[in-house]
Amino acid sequence: MKAKVTVDMATRVKNLPPYLFASIDMMKQEAKAKGVDVIDMSIGDPDQPTPSHIVEAMQSAVANPDHHRYPSYEGMLSFREAVSVWYKSRFGAVLDPRTEVLSLIGSKEGIGHIPLAFVDPGDHVLVPSPGYPVYPVSTLFAGGQVQLMPLTEQNGYLPDFSAVPETVLKNSKLMFLNYPNNPTSALATKGFYEDVIKIAAKYNIIVCHDAAYSEIYYDGKKPLSFMEIDGAKEVGIEFHSLSKTYNMTGWRIGFAVGNRDVLAGLGKIKSNLDSGVFQAVQEASIVALKTDESVLSGIRNVYQQRRDALYEGLRGLGMELTKPGASFYLWTKVPGGYDSAGFVAHLLDKAGVLATPGNGFGAPGEGYVRFALTVTVDRTKEAVERIGKIL
Ligand SMILES: *Cc1c(COP(=O)(O)O)cnc(C)c1O
């Protein structure tokens, strides 16, 4: 008999909650195996292809042997310059490409690593809930203590800092925020960001704002960047991504901008763990960041038509929801008699429509489901029709 090791996971892995989308994917596979024609509105992954001018830039960049070697850790200067130019033209924010821009292998990578740079075991991290699951998990991996800030309909899905105990604020090292928000699709105001800056400065808390959805907006109303608020660079950074803006989720490129000392800390972790972003991807991303406004408004327009179809449709069925001003999600109250998981199971079972249970993003999301606008208008209308038959 061969000797064998006992594979015993580390405590940090054993303590992880089940990855939300793994269990949803299992439900989907089971339904499909039964022959159900599933309309999948559960995952926030754009269904449209990357615009062809970006793909063509990649095709020529990949043939250049200069790009076949290790890239620089912080990103090519030309890429960081393109980010700086984009931030200036889109938000009016001034960033030094040498010290205030850092490339990331997708923003998820940076969000996942940042607590390792700043959080010691026992330090508190303020995390919005419901929210992107990576914020609490990266906190736990660093040994930090997660302090949830509930986002509720009553507070406009903005954390209420007056509800956070003074002792928690004093022990907090870092705060995650995300607007336009996933999953609630809420937007932040200038006044809110100004409050964030005051709190952060008073209690010495590094602000990590995630702006992944800043370019998916409706009715011509552009969301703010945290970086356009006076004083933001003194207290924190902003994570950004090409994934949602340019339909590039598979390419794995994002960036962080803002406070140079915070970026230097994140850079230190990264230089010990990864070796940067494939330069051909950076070259294509420079082209992406210069994309003509008409292409982007075309992408937004597709989402807006789906948003209108789903919003009007669900409202017509008597469901309670607010019309999103940005992001590609609809955050919807579940009808009476159901909890989030029960309603999602009922939708899949009886209508073949897959949504994400709100409590999967944190306990305060109980009583809601999230629909992603990642299927065509026709499929969206069909989903509404099917849901109408089972309500
Ligand atoms: C999609 C998403 C990201 C991650 O995007 P990357 O592809 O890793 O750049 C980050 N934050 C939120 C809230 C997201 O929904």
The ligand as an SDF file (V2000), in Angstrom:
LIG
                    3D

 15 15  0  0  0  0  0  0  0  0999 V2000
  -16.9510   42.6190  -11.6860 C   0  0  0  0  0  0  0  0  0  0  0  0
  -16.5350   43.3240  -10.4480 C   0  0  0  0  0  0  0  0  0  0  0  0
  -15.1810   43.5470  -10.1470 C   0  0  0  0  0  0  0  0  0  0  0  0
  -14.0440   42.7790  -10.7810 C   0  0  0  0  0  0  0  0  0  0  0  0
  -13.6970   43.0400  -11.9820 O   0  0  0  0  0  0  0  0  0  0  0  0
  -12.3600   42.4890  -12.6290 P   0  0  0  0  0  0  0  0  0  0  0  0
  -12.8060   41.7040  -13.7860 O   0  0  0  0  0  0  0  0  0  0  0  0
  -11.6020   41.6730  -11.6370 O   0  0  0  0  0  0  0  0  0  0  0  0
  -11.6180   43.7350  -12.9650 O   0  0  0  0  0  0  0  0  0  0  0  0
  -14.8520   44.3060   -9.0490 C   0  0  0  0  0  0  0  0  0  0  0  0
  -15.8100   44.8150   -8.2530 N   0  0  0  0  0  0  0  0  0  0  0  0
  -17.1020   44.6110   -8.4930 C   0  0  0  0  0  0  0  0  0  0  0  0
  -18.0980   45.2000   -7.5760 C   0  0  0  0  0  0  0  0  0  0  0  0
  -17.5060   43.8440   -9.5810 C   0  0  0  0  0  0  0  0  0  0  0  0
  -18.8090   43.5940   -9.7710 O   0  0  0  0  0  0  0  0  0  0  0  0
  1  2  1  0
  2  3  1  0
  2 14  2  0
  3  4  1  0
  3 10  2  0
  4  5  1  0
  5  6  1  0
  6  7  2  0
  6  8  1  0
  6  9  1  0
 10 11  1  0
 11 12  2  0
 12 13  1  0
 12 14  1  0
 14 15  1  0
M  END
$$$$
